[in-house]
Amino acid sequence: MIATLTLNPAIDYVQFLPKLGVGEVNRSSSERLFPGGKGINVSYVIKTLGGDTCAFGFVAGETGRMLDEMLKRQGILTSFVQTNGITRINVKLMAEEETEINGSGGVVSEENIEELFFKLEQLPAGSILAMGGSVPRSMPQDIYSQIIRRLKQKDIRVALDTSGKALREAIKEEPYLIKPNHLELSELLGTKIETPEEVVRAAKELQAKGVKNILCSMGADGAVFVGEDGTAIYGKAPKGTVINTVGAGDSLLAGFLFSYRGGANPKEALKLGLACGSATAFSEYLASKELVEELMKQPVEITTI
């Protein structure tokens, strides 16, 4: 199973406006509600591809119950811990430019954290846990490191998508896979990283510190995978019209993990990951199976670096 963890999930309330006037009454032309959060996005795409997944995390209040129901209607198993407060609502205003107002989320207690650990430790040995995103202010900021450390003892591999201090600390626990983008990789190592070759050099530096696999997204330029077996490959993204980049990196990770864990070689896994990431970028929400299948038919060059 590929399980996911979203510590601070959300309901994304997206409003489409012809233009946004600050200090004025604005009326949207349409609105949409989506479940939001890095891990939740990964679960959605895994389910779209036909895989088994379970979404873990913290939810609170009426909005938390709403989020849980939204996922269950999509056929996604959930195992959330109930906390105090409300699950956050992120408002996204799509006008000439995209404007976001993100909520802070509920309050997580030490008892809530222990309940989460208990749930995660029930995952079958050999499972993959994809986790990422922001850490609620009420939680220890090294929580990702704690999770990796405890799950190692249960033979549960962690794929981590975060940045900054949280990523820097988690690397010390030698995670199975990390998925930064090239800007986050630059910040992590304190050097400008722009080309696939530079990504590979940076990835090997991180492998020397114990990270086993690195999947680095480069936006419209594609992605790089550097594996623990010495694999170093680069793939260009399929062509299309970009509508929304939110969740594209999560979709890349979902497609890659789904294929790679299923026994595909790294090149096949990277190709599916790129198709999923691009399918999301070319859609209003996350990748659909039909669009992923269409993009998989495009010739995508995967080269060894």
LUMPA-776443 format. One record per residue (C-alpha): residue number from 0; residue in one letter; chain; x, y, z. Coordinates in Angstrom, 1 decimal, decimal comma, always signed. Layout:
+-----+-----+-------+--------+--------+--------+
!   n ! res ! chain !     c1 !     c2 !     c3 !
+-----+-----+-------+--------+--------+--------+
! NUM !   a !     A !      X !      Y !      Z !
...
+-----+-----+-------+--------+--------+--------+
END
This chain:
+-----+-----+-------+--------+--------+--------+
!   n ! res ! chain !     c1 !     c2 !     c3 !
+-----+-----+-------+--------+--------+--------+
!   0 !   m !     A !   +0,0 !   +0,0 !   +0,0 !
!   1 !   i !     A !   +1,0 !   +3,6 !   -0,6 !
!   2 !   a !     A !   -0,4 !   +5,5 !   +2,4 !
!   3 !   t !     A !   -0,2 !   +9,3 !   +2,8 !
!   4 !   l !     A !   +0,1 !  +11,7 !   +5,6 !
!   5 !   t !     A !   -1,1 !  +15,3 !   +5,6 !
!   6 !   l !     A !   -0,5 !  +17,0 !   +9,0 !
!   7 !   n !     A !   -2,4 !  +20,2 !   +8,1 !
!   8 !   p !     A !   -5,0 !  +19,3 !   +5,4 !
!   9 !   a !     A !   -7,5 !  +21,8 !   +4,1 !
!  10 !   i !     A !  -10,6 !  +22,4 !   +2,1 !
!  11 !   d !     A !   -9,6 !  +24,6 !   -0,9 !
!  12 !   y !     A !  -12,4 !  +27,0 !   -1,8 !
!  13 !   v !     A !  -11,5 !  +28,2 !   -5,3 !
!  14 !   q !     A !  -13,3 !  +31,3 !   -6,7 !
!  15 !   f !     A !  -12,9 !  +32,3 !  -10,4 !
!  16 !   l !     A !  -13,2 !  +36,1 !  -11,0 !
!  17 !   p !     A !  -12,7 !  +38,2 !  -14,1 !
!  18 !   k !     A !  -10,6 !  +40,6 !  -12,0 !
!  19 !   l !     A !   -9,9 !  +41,2 !   -8,3 !
!  20 !   g !     A !  -10,4 !  +44,7 !   -6,8 !
!  21 !   v !     A !   -8,9 !  +45,2 !   -3,3 !
!  22 !   g !     A !  -11,2 !  +47,1 !   -1,0 !
!  23 !   e !     A !  -14,2 !  +46,4 !   -3,4 !
!  24 !   v !     A !  -17,1 !  +44,0 !   -3,5 !
!  25 !   n !     A !  -16,0 !  +41,2 !   -5,9 !
!  26 !   r !     A !  -18,4 !  +38,6 !   -7,4 !
!  27 !   s !     A !  -17,1 !  +35,3 !   -8,7 !
!  28 !   s !     A !  -18,1 !  +33,8 !  -11,9 !
!  29 !   s !     A !  -17,9 !  +30,2 !  -10,5 !
!  30 !   e !     A !  -16,7 !  +28,4 !   -7,4 !
!  31 !   r !     A !  -15,3 !  +25,0 !   -6,6 !
!  32 !   l !     A !  -14,5 !  +23,0 !   -3,4 !
!  33 !   f !     A !  -11,6 !  +20,6 !   -3,3 !
!  34 !   p !     A !   -9,9 !  +18,5 !   -0,6 !
!  35 !   g !     A !   -6,4 !  +20,0 !   -0,2 !
!  36 !   g !     A !   -3,0 !  +19,0 !   +1,1 !
!  37 !   k !     A !   +0,1 !  +17,3 !   -0,3 !
!  38 !   g !     A !   -0,6 !  +13,9 !   +1,0 !
!  39 !   i !     A !   -4,2 !  +14,1 !   +0,0 !
!  40 !   n !     A !   -3,3 !  +15,0 !   -3,5 !
!  41 !   v !     A !   -1,0 !  +12,0 !   -3,7 !
!  42 !   s !     A !   -3,8 !   +9,7 !   -2,5 !
!  43 !   y !     A !   -6,2 !  +11,2 !   -5,0 !
!  44 !   v !     A !   -3,9 !  +10,5 !   -7,9 !
!  45 !   i !     A !   -3,0 !   +7,0 !   -6,6 !
!  46 !   k !     A !   -6,7 !   +6,2 !   -6,5 !
!  47 !   t !     A !   -7,2 !   +7,6 !  -10,0 !
!  48 !   l !     A !   -4,5 !   +5,3 !  -11,3 !
!  49 !   g !     A !   -6,3 !   +2,3 !   -9,7 !
!  50 !   g !     A !   -4,1 !   +1,9 !   -6,6 !
!  51 !   d !     A !   -4,9 !   +1,3 !   -3,0 !
!  52 !   t !     A !   -4,3 !   +4,1 !   -0,6 !
!  53 !   c !     A !   -5,2 !   +5,4 !   +2,8 !
!  54 !   a !     A !   -5,0 !   +9,1 !   +3,9 !
!  55 !   f !     A !   -3,8 !   +9,8 !   +7,4 !
!  56 !   g !     A !   -3,6 !  +13,1 !   +9,2 !
!  57 !   f !     A !   -5,4 !  +15,5 !  +11,5 !
!  58 !   v !     A !   -8,9 !  +16,9 !  +11,0 !
!  59 !   a !     A !  -11,1 !  +19,0 !  +13,3 !
!  60 !   g !     A !  -14,7 !  +20,3 !  +13,6 !
!  61 !   e !     A !  -17,4 !  +20,5 !  +10,9 !
!  62 !   t !     A !  -14,9 !  +21,2 !   +8,1 !
!  63 !   g !     A !  -12,9 !  +18,2 !   +9,1 !
!  64 !   r !     A !  -15,9 !  +15,9 !   +8,8 !
!  65 !   m !     A !  -16,7 !  +17,5 !   +5,5 !
!  66 !   l !     A !  -13,1 !  +16,8 !   +4,2 !
!  67 !   d !     A !  -13,4 !  +13,2 !   +5,4 !
!  68 !   e !     A !  -16,6 !  +12,7 !   +3,5 !
!  69 !   m !     A !  -15,2 !  +14,3 !   +0,4 !
!  70 !   l !     A !  -12,4 !  +11,8 !   +0,3 !
!  71 !   k !     A !  -14,6 !   +8,8 !   +1,1 !
!  72 !   r !     A !  -16,9 !   +9,8 !   -1,8 !
!  73 !   q !     A !  -13,9 !   +9,6 !   -4,1 !
!  74 !   g !     A !  -13,2 !   +6,0 !   -2,8 !
!  75 !   i !     A !  -10,2 !   +7,0 !   -0,7 !
!  76 !   l !     A !   -9,8 !   +5,2 !   +2,7 !
!  77 !   t !     A !   -9,1 !   +7,6 !   +5,6 !
!  78 !   s !     A !   -7,7 !   +7,2 !   +9,1 !
!  79 !   f !     A !   -7,8 !  +10,7 !  +10,5 !
!  80 !   v !     A !   -7,1 !  +11,8 !  +14,1 !
!  81 !   q !     A !   -9,8 !  +14,2 !  +15,4 !
!  82 !   t !     A !   -8,4 !  +17,3 !  +17,1 !
!  83 !   n !     A !   -9,7 !  +20,6 !  +18,5 !
!  84 !   g !     A !  -10,6 !  +23,6 !  +16,4 !
!  85 !   i !     A !  -11,5 !  +23,4 !  +12,7 !
!  86 !   t !     A !   -9,8 !  +22,0 !   +9,6 !
!  87 !   r !     A !   -8,6 !  +25,0 !   +7,7 !
!  88 !   i !     A !  -10,2 !  +26,5 !   +4,6 !
!  89 !   n !     A !   -7,8 !  +27,9 !   +2,0 !
!  90 !   v !     A !   -9,4 !  +30,6 !   -0,2 !
!  91 !   k !     A !   -7,9 !  +30,7 !   -3,7 !
!  92 !   l !     A !   -8,9 !  +33,7 !   -5,9 !
!  93 !   m !     A !   -8,3 !  +33,0 !   -9,6 !
!  94 !   a !     A !   -8,3 !  +36,4 !  -11,4 !
!  95 !   e !     A !   -5,6 !  +38,1 !  -13,5 !
!  96 !   e !     A !   -3,2 !  +36,6 !  -10,9 !
!  97 !   e !     A !   -3,8 !  +33,9 !   -8,4 !
!  98 !   t !     A !   -4,2 !  +35,1 !   -4,8 !
!  99 !   e !     A !   -4,3 !  +32,7 !   -1,8 !
! 100 !   i !     A !   -5,5 !  +33,1 !   +1,8 !
! 101 !   n !     A !   -4,5 !  +30,0 !   +3,7 !
! 102 !   g !     A !   -6,0 !  +29,1 !   +7,1 !
! 103 !   s !     A !   -3,9 !  +28,1 !  +10,1 !
! 104 !   g !     A !   -5,6 !  +24,8 !  +11,0 !
! 105 !   g !     A !   -6,6 !  +23,0 !  +14,2 !
! 106 !   v !     A !   -4,7 !  +22,6 !  +17,4 !
! 107 !   v !     A !   -2,8 !  +19,3 !  +17,8 !
! 108 !   s !     A !   -2,0 !  +17,9 !  +21,3 !
! 109 !   e !     A !   +0,6 !  +15,4 !  +22,4 !
! 110 !   e !     A !   -2,2 !  +12,8 !  +22,8 !
! 111 !   n !     A !   -3,2 !  +13,4 !  +19,2 !
! 112 !   i !     A !   +0,3 !  +12,9 !  +18,0 !
! 113 !   e !     A !   +0,6 !   +9,6 !  +19,9 !
! 114 !   e !     A !   -2,7 !   +8,5 !  +18,4 !
! 115 !   l !     A !   -1,3 !   +9,2 !  +14,9 !
! 116 !   f !     A !   +1,9 !   +7,2 !  +15,7 !
! 117 !   f !     A !   -0,2 !   +4,3 !  +16,8 !
! 118 !   k !     A !   -2,3 !   +4,4 !  +13,5 !
! 119 !   l !     A !   +0,8 !   +4,7 !  +11,3 !
! 120 !   e !     A !   +2,5 !   +1,8 !  +13,1 !
! 121 !   q !     A !   -0,3 !   -0,5 !  +12,1 !
! 122 !   l !     A !   +0,6 !   -0,1 !   +8,4 !
! 123 !   p !     A !   +1,8 !   -3,4 !   +6,9 !
! 124 !   a !     A !   +5,6 !   -3,9 !   +6,7 !
! 125 !   g !     A !   +6,9 !   -2,9 !   +3,3 !
! 126 !   s !     A !   +4,3 !   -0,1 !   +2,9 !
! 127 !   i !     A !   +5,3 !   +3,4 !   +1,6 !
! 128 !   l !     A !   +4,1 !   +6,5 !   +3,4 !
! 129 !   a !     A !   +4,2 !   +9,6 !   +1,3 !
! 130 !   m !     A !   +4,0 !  +12,7 !   +3,5 !
! 131 !   g !     A !   +4,6 !  +16,4 !   +3,2 !
! 132 !   g !     A !   +3,4 !  +19,9 !   +3,5 !
! 133 !   s !     A !   +3,3 !  +22,4 !   +6,3 !
! 134 !   v !     A !   +3,5 !  +21,5 !  +10,0 !
! 135 !   p !     A !   +0,8 !  +23,0 !  +12,3 !
! 136 !   r !     A !   +2,2 !  +25,5 !  +14,7 !
! 137 !   s !     A !   +1,1 !  +23,5 !  +17,7 !
! 138 !   m !     A !   +3,2 !  +20,5 !  +16,6 !
! 139 !   p !     A !   +7,0 !  +19,9 !  +17,1 !
! 140 !   q !     A !   +8,7 !  +21,2 !  +14,0 !
! 141 !   d !     A !  +10,9 !  +18,0 !  +13,8 !
! 142 !   i !     A !   +7,8 !  +15,8 !  +13,6 !
! 143 !   y !     A !   +8,8 !  +14,4 !  +10,2 !
! 144 !   s !     A !  +12,1 !  +13,3 !  +11,6 !
! 145 !   q !     A !  +10,3 !  +11,6 !  +14,5 !
! 146 !   i !     A !   +8,0 !   +9,8 !  +12,1 !
! 147 !   i !     A !  +10,8 !   +8,5 !   +9,9 !
! 148 !   r !     A !  +12,7 !   +7,3 !  +13,0 !
! 149 !   r !     A !   +9,8 !   +5,4 !  +14,4 !
! 150 !   l !     A !   +8,5 !   +3,8 !  +11,2 !
! 151 !   k !     A !  +12,0 !   +2,5 !  +10,3 !
! 152 !   q !     A !  +11,5 !   +0,0 !  +13,1 !
! 153 !   k !     A !   +8,3 !   -1,2 !  +11,3 !
! 154 !   d !     A !   +9,9 !   -1,5 !   +7,9 !
! 155 !   i !     A !   +7,8 !   +1,3 !   +6,5 !
! 156 !   r !     A !   +9,5 !   +3,4 !   +3,9 !
! 157 !   v !     A !   +8,9 !   +7,2 !   +3,9 !
! 158 !   a !     A !   +8,7 !   +9,5 !   +0,8 !
! 159 !   l !     A !   +9,0 !  +13,0 !   +2,0 !
! 160 !   d !     A !   +8,0 !  +16,2 !   +0,2 !
! 161 !   t !     A !   +8,8 !  +19,2 !   +2,4 !
! 162 !   s !     A !  +11,4 !  +22,0 !   +2,5 !
! 163 !   g !     A !  +13,5 !  +24,2 !   +4,7 !
! 164 !   k !     A !  +14,4 !  +23,2 !   +8,2 !
! 165 !   a !     A !  +11,9 !  +20,3 !   +8,3 !
! 166 !   l !     A !  +13,6 !  +18,8 !   +5,3 !
! 167 !   r !     A !  +17,1 !  +19,5 !   +6,6 !
! 168 !   e !     A !  +16,3 !  +17,7 !   +9,9 !
! 169 !   a !     A !  +14,5 !  +14,8 !   +8,3 !
! 170 !   i !     A !  +17,6 !  +14,0 !   +6,1 !
! 171 !   k !     A !  +19,5 !  +13,0 !   +9,2 !
! 172 !   e !     A !  +17,1 !  +10,1 !   +9,5 !
! 173 !   e !     A !  +18,0 !   +8,8 !   +6,1 !
! 174 !   p !     A !  +14,5 !   +8,7 !   +4,4 !
! 175 !   y !     A !  +13,7 !   +6,3 !   +1,6 !
! 176 !   l !     A !  +12,9 !   +9,2 !   -0,8 !
! 177 !   i !     A !  +12,7 !  +12,9 !   -0,9 !
! 178 !   k !     A !  +10,9 !  +15,0 !   -3,5 !
! 179 !   p !     A !  +12,1 !  +18,6 !   -3,5 !
! 180 !   n !     A !  +11,8 !  +20,9 !   -6,5 !
! 181 !   h !     A !  +15,0 !  +22,5 !   -7,8 !
! 182 !   l !     A !  +14,4 !  +25,7 !   -5,9 !
! 183 !   e !     A !  +14,0 !  +23,8 !   -2,6 !
! 184 !   l !     A !  +17,1 !  +21,8 !   -3,4 !
! 185 !   s !     A !  +19,0 !  +25,1 !   -4,0 !
! 186 !   e !     A !  +17,8 !  +26,4 !   -0,6 !
! 187 !   l !     A !  +18,8 !  +23,2 !   +1,1 !
! 188 !   l !     A !  +22,3 !  +23,1 !   -0,2 !
! 189 !   g !     A !  +22,9 !  +26,9 !   -0,4 !
! 190 !   t !     A !  +23,8 !  +26,9 !   -4,0 !
! 191 !   k !     A !  +22,0 !  +27,7 !   -7,3 !
! 192 !   i !     A !  +20,7 !  +24,6 !   -9,0 !
! 193 !   e !     A !  +19,1 !  +25,0 !  -12,4 !
! 194 !   t !     A !  +20,2 !  +22,1 !  -14,7 !
! 195 !   p !     A !  +19,6 !  +18,4 !  -14,5 !
! 196 !   e !     A !  +23,3 !  +17,8 !  -14,2 !
! 197 !   e !     A !  +23,4 !  +20,2 !  -11,2 !
! 198 !   v !     A !  +20,4 !  +18,3 !   -9,7 !
! 199 !   v !     A !  +22,3 !  +15,0 !  -10,0 !
! 200 !   r !     A !  +25,4 !  +16,4 !   -8,3 !
! 201 !   a !     A !  +23,3 !  +17,8 !   -5,5 !
! 202 !   a !     A !  +21,4 !  +14,5 !   -5,1 !
! 203 !   k !     A !  +24,6 !  +12,5 !   -4,8 !
! 204 !   e !     A !  +25,7 !  +14,9 !   -2,1 !
! 205 !   l !     A !  +22,5 !  +14,1 !   -0,2 !
! 206 !   q !     A !  +22,9 !  +10,4 !   -0,8 !
! 207 !   a !     A !  +26,3 !  +10,7 !   +0,9 !
! 208 !   k !     A !  +24,3 !  +11,9 !   +4,0 !
! 209 !   g !     A !  +22,0 !   +8,8 !   +3,9 !
! 210 !   v !     A !  +19,1 !   +9,8 !   +1,6 !
! 211 !   k !     A !  +18,4 !   +6,8 !   -0,6 !
! 212 !   n !     A !  +16,4 !   +8,2 !   -3,5 !
! 213 !   i !     A !  +15,8 !  +11,7 !   -4,8 !
! 214 !   l !     A !  +13,0 !  +12,8 !   -7,1 !
! 215 !   c !     A !  +13,4 !  +16,4 !   -8,1 !
! 216 !   s !     A !  +10,7 !  +18,3 !  -10,0 !
! 217 !   m !     A !  +11,8 !  +21,1 !  -12,3 !
! 218 !   g !     A !   +8,4 !  +22,5 !  -13,3 !
! 219 !   a !     A !   +7,8 !  +22,7 !  -17,0 !
! 220 !   d !     A !  +11,4 !  +21,5 !  -17,6 !
! 221 !   g !     A !  +10,6 !  +18,0 !  -16,3 !
! 222 !   a !     A !  +12,1 !  +16,0 !  -13,5 !
! 223 !   v !     A !  +15,2 !  +14,2 !  -12,4 !
! 224 !   f !     A !  +15,4 !  +10,9 !  -10,5 !
! 225 !   v !     A !  +18,6 !   +9,7 !   -8,7 !
! 226 !   g !     A !  +18,3 !   +6,2 !   -7,2 !
! 227 !   e !     A !  +20,2 !   +4,3 !   -4,5 !
! 228 !   d !     A !  +21,3 !   +1,8 !   -7,2 !
! 229 !   g !     A !  +23,2 !   +4,6 !   -9,1 !
! 230 !   t !     A !  +20,4 !   +5,4 !  -11,5 !
! 231 !   a !     A !  +20,5 !   +9,1 !  -12,6 !
! 232 !   i !     A !  +17,9 !  +10,0 !  -15,2 !
! 233 !   y !     A !  +16,1 !  +13,1 !  -16,6 !
! 234 !   g !     A !  +12,8 !  +13,4 !  -18,3 !
! 235 !   k !     A !  +11,2 !  +16,3 !  -20,0 !
! 236 !   a !     A !   +7,5 !  +17,1 !  -19,3 !
! 237 !   p !     A !   +4,8 !  +16,4 !  -21,9 !
! 238 !   k !     A !   +3,6 !  +19,4 !  -23,9 !
! 239 !   g !     A !   +0,2 !  +21,1 !  -23,2 !
! 240 !   t !     A !   -1,5 !  +24,2 !  -21,9 !
! 241 !   v !     A !   -0,8 !  +25,0 !  -18,3 !
! 242 !   i !     A !   -4,0 !  +25,9 !  -16,3 !
! 243 !   n !     A !   -3,1 !  +25,2 !  -12,7 !
! 244 !   t !     A !   +0,3 !  +24,1 !  -11,2 !
! 245 !   v !     A !   -1,1 !  +23,4 !   -7,7 !
! 246 !   g !     A !   -0,6 !  +19,7 !   -6,9 !
! 247 !   a !     A !   +1,6 !  +19,0 !  -10,0 !
! 248 !   g !     A !   +4,6 !  +18,0 !   -7,9 !
! 249 !   d !     A !   +2,3 !  +15,8 !   -5,7 !
! 250 !   s !     A !   +1,0 !  +14,2 !   -8,8 !
! 251 !   l !     A !   +4,5 !  +13,6 !  -10,1 !
! 252 !   l !     A !   +5,3 !  +11,8 !   -6,8 !
! 253 !   a !     A !   +2,1 !   +9,8 !   -6,9 !
! 254 !   g !     A !   +2,7 !   +8,5 !  -10,4 !
! 255 !   f !     A !   +6,3 !   +7,7 !   -9,8 !
! 256 !   l !     A !   +5,6 !   +5,8 !   -6,5 !
! 257 !   f !     A !   +2,7 !   +3,9 !   -8,0 !
! 258 !   s !     A !   +4,8 !   +2,7 !  -11,0 !
! 259 !   y !     A !   +8,1 !   +2,1 !   -9,1 !
! 260 !   r !     A !   +6,6 !   +0,2 !   -6,3 !
! 261 !   g !     A !   +4,6 !   -1,8 !   -8,8 !
! 262 !   g !     A !   +7,9 !   -3,2 !  -10,2 !
! 263 !   a !     A !   +8,5 !   -0,8 !  -13,1 !
! 264 !   n !     A !  +12,0 !   +0,3 !  -13,9 !
! 265 !   p !     A !  +13,0 !   +3,9 !  -13,0 !
! 266 !   k !     A !  +12,5 !   +5,2 !  -16,6 !
! 267 !   e !     A !   +9,0 !   +3,8 !  -16,8 !
! 268 !   a !     A !   +8,2 !   +5,2 !  -13,3 !
! 269 !   l !     A !   +9,5 !   +8,6 !  -14,2 !
! 270 !   k !     A !   +7,5 !   +8,7 !  -17,4 !
! 271 !   l !     A !   +4,2 !   +8,0 !  -15,6 !
! 272 !   g !     A !   +5,2 !  +10,5 !  -12,9 !
! 273 !   l !     A !   +5,7 !  +13,2 !  -15,5 !
! 274 !   a !     A !   +2,4 !  +12,3 !  -17,2 !
! 275 !   c !     A !   +0,6 !  +12,6 !  -13,9 !
! 276 !   g !     A !   +2,3 !  +15,9 !  -13,0 !
! 277 !   s !     A !   +1,5 !  +17,4 !  -16,4 !
! 278 !   a !     A !   -2,1 !  +16,1 !  -16,4 !
! 279 !   t !     A !   -2,6 !  +18,0 !  -13,2 !
! 280 !   a !     A !   -0,9 !  +21,2 !  -14,6 !
! 281 !   f !     A !   -3,2 !  +21,0 !  -17,6 !
! 282 !   s !     A !   -6,4 !  +20,6 !  -15,5 !
! 283 !   e !     A !   -8,4 !  +22,8 !  -13,1 !
! 284 !   y !     A !   -7,9 !  +20,2 !  -10,3 !
! 285 !   l !     A !   -5,8 !  +17,0 !  -10,2 !
! 286 !   a !     A !   -4,9 !  +14,5 !  -13,0 !
! 287 !   s !     A !   -7,7 !  +12,4 !  -14,5 !
! 288 !   k !     A !   -7,0 !   +8,9 !  -15,7 !
! 289 !   e !     A !   -8,0 !   +9,8 !  -19,3 !
! 290 !   l !     A !   -5,6 !  +12,7 !  -19,5 !
! 291 !   v !     A !   -2,8 !  +10,7 !  -18,0 !
! 292 !   e !     A !   -3,3 !   +7,9 !  -20,5 !
! 293 !   e !     A !   -3,4 !  +10,5 !  -23,4 !
! 294 !   l !     A !   -0,1 !  +12,0 !  -22,2 !
! 295 !   m !     A !   +1,5 !   +8,6 !  -21,8 !
! 296 !   k !     A !   +1,1 !   +8,2 !  -25,6 !
! 297 !   q !     A !   +3,4 !  +11,3 !  -26,2 !
! 298 !   p !     A !   +7,0 !  +10,4 !  -26,9 !
! 299 !   v !     A !   +8,9 !  +11,4 !  -23,7 !
! 300 !   e !     A !  +12,7 !  +11,4 !  -23,8 !
! 301 !   i !     A !  +14,2 !   +9,9 !  -20,7 !
! 302 !   t !     A !  +17,9 !  +10,3 !  -20,7 !
! 303 !   t !     A !  +20,7 !   +9,0 !  -18,5 !
! 304 !   i !     A !  +22,9 !  +11,7 !  -16,9 !
+-----+-----+-------+--------+--------+--------+
END
